[in-house]
């Protein structure tokens, strides 16, 4: 429950700061975060596939 409250608080801070920066800065940040999440997903899928193939 505490994790959920902290996540919502962080989301509120981030959304508030996005409202005050120019649109190109927000778009660049969104692209960077999207790339980071895509790399993370590919690494997790690769690690999970490697883990299940050894069993």
N, C-alpha and C positions, 0 to 999 in steps of 0.2 A: 504494500500500500504506500509506503514511504517512497519507493522507487517511482510509482505512478505520479505522486505529487511532485517529486523533483523533475520528472520528465515534462509534466504540464507546465511547471514554472519555467523551465528552460525553453520550452516551445514558445511561451508567451514573451520571453525576453527576446528571442530570435525574431519572432514575428514583429515585435515592436521596433526592433532596429532595422528590419527590412523596410518598414514603412517610411523611414527617414533617410535612406540612402538612395542615390539615383538608380534608375531602372537598369542601365548597363552593368552596374556593380552587382545588383541583385541577380541578373541573368548569368554573369560570370560565376558568381558563387554557387548558383543552382547547377550550372554545368560541372563545376569542380566536384560538388557533392555527388552528383549523379555518376560521374566517372569513378569516384572513390567507391560508391556502393556497387557499381558494376564489377569493378576489380575484386572487391570483397566477395561478391556472389560467385564469381568464377573460381576464385581460390578455394572457397568453401566447397563448391561442387566437386572440384578436382580432389580435394583432400578427402571428401566423403566417398567418392568413387574409389580412390586408392585404398581407403580403409576397408570398404566392403569387399574388394577383390581379394584381399589376403585371407578372409575368413572362409 
